[in-house]
Amino acid sequence: MHPRTQEVIEYLDTTRSDLSSAVAGVSSDRRDERPAPERWSVAEVLEHLAIIEGRVTQLISGKLAAAKAAGLGNETETSPVLDTIDRARILDRSRRATAPDMVKPRSEQDAAAAWLALQQNRAELRATVLANDGLALGEVTHEHPVLGMINLYQWLIFVGAHEARHTAQIREIAGGWS
């Protein structure tokens, strides 16, 4: 496995493990309950994460298909990519973010169903990354609505950082009920 692919996969695995621990910290009978009228439940947070991850997987798949058709070459860089975007900015929960309607949870799933959808989307994302291991993902870019023009490694790091942001939110929910 290419070092950059490995770095990104390990980061995604770490953030998913942290998310799993945070969800486990909320009793199963409260995961579908909103902690306050204008706040998301754990189920809604998970649904939002599943929507984002599914959309990013589609984005990456489409961008890679086009780039490969245009002759995308192999990755020649081995330098770390994890700190090439401002993860602290994404993680900063003191800066409230409002999700666009297209990625807001529809509140149609309970926490168990949302978790399953999220796990399925991660499997698809992971398969996409591994199927393209060794290609120059740093050469393929797409505009992020907040971060600006970022490459596909950075999109993957965004998925992990975004998940970490919402992991902190779930821990806040759990702390509010302690």
N, C-alpha and C positions, 0 to 999 in steps of 0.2 A: 504494500500500500504506500502511496506517495506520502511524504511527511506532512504536507499541507492537508491532504484528505484525512489522515489520521488525527491531526490536531483538531480539525473541525468536528469529526465524529466523536472524539473523546469529550470535547466541550458539550456537544449535544447530549451525550450520554450522562454527563455530570449534571446538567441542568434538568434533565428528565428525572434522574434519581432524586434530586432535591425537591422537585415538584411532587413526586410520589410521596416523599416523607411529609411534605406540607399537607397534602390531601389527607393522609393518614392521621394527621393531627387534628382533624375536624371529625367529630363523631358522624357516623354514616347517616344518622337520623336528622342531621342539621345541614348536610351538604346541599340540599335542594332549597334551603331557606335563605332568603335575603337577610343580611345582618341589619339592614336599614332600608327604608323604602326606595331610596335612590342609589343603592349599592348593589352590585352583582352578587349572586350566590356563588358558591364553589362550582356548582353545576354550570352556571352561566360563564364563569371564568374559563372553565375547561372547554365549553362549547366555542367560545371566542378563540381560544388557542388552537382548537381543531380547525376552525375556519381559516385563520391566518396560515397555519402550516399547510393546509391543503392548497391555498392560493399560491403560496411561495413555491410549493412543489410543482404546480402547474407552470408558474413563471419560469422556474429553472429548467424544467423539461423542454418548454418551448424555446427558450433562449439557446439551450444547448443543441437542440435539433437544428436550428437555423445556423448556429456557429459551426457545427460539424459539417453541414452542407456547404458552408463557405470556406471550409478547409482549416478549421481550428486545429492547432498543433498540440503537441505534448507540453506539459508544464516543465519549464527549465529552472524555475525558482524553487528554492527549498526554505527560504526564510519564513519565520512564523507569520501567521496572518491574524491571530486572535486579537491583537491590539491595534489592528489597522482601522478600526472604527471606534467611536467614542461609546463604549459599553456603559460607562458611568452615567452618561446622559440618558441612555435608555433605562437604566436601573433606577434612576432618581425618582422616587415616588413623591417627593415634595413638589414636583412639577406635575400637576394633574394633566392627563391626556384624555381627550374625548375621541372614542373610536368612531370612524365613519360608519354610516348606516350599513354599508355592505359587509362589514365585519363584526357588527354587533350581534350578540347572541339573540336568538329568536325565542329563547326560553321554552323550547319544544322537547328538550331532553332532560332526563334526570342525570345525576352525577355519574352513575355507572355507565349509561349510554354515551355521555359526552367523553368520558375517559376512554371507552372503547374506540370511539371515532378518532380521538387524538392518537391513540396507539396505532391505529391503522394508517393514519396519515404519516406518522413517524416512520413506519415500515416502508411506505412508498417513498418518502424523502430519502431515507437511508439507501434504499435500492437504487434510486436515481443517482445519488452521489457515488455509490460504489460502482455502478455501471459506467461511470464516466471518470473513474479514478485515473489520475495521470494526465488528464487533459488540462489545458491552460485556462482554468476557471477565472483566473485573475484578469484575463483579457476580455471577458464577456461582462458587459455592464448593463444596468437598468436603473432608472430613476426611482429612488425611494421618496415618498411624499414628505418625509421629515429630514432624512439623512442626506438627501441629494443623490448624485450619481454614485452608485456603489457596484462593486463587482460581485460575482456569484459566491465567492468565499465569504464576502461581507454579508451577503443576503443570508447565508447559512448561519453566520455568527449572530446576525440580527435575530433569527428564529430562537436561538439559545438565550440571548439577552432578553428578548421580549418574554420568553417563558420564565426567566429568572425574575423579571419585574412582577409578573403575575403570581409567582411563587411567594414573593414578599406580600402581595395582597392577600393571598390565602392564609398566610401566617397571621396577618392582621385580623382577618376574620376569626381565626381560631383563638387569638388572644382576646378578642372582644367578648367571647363566650366563656372564657375561663373563670 
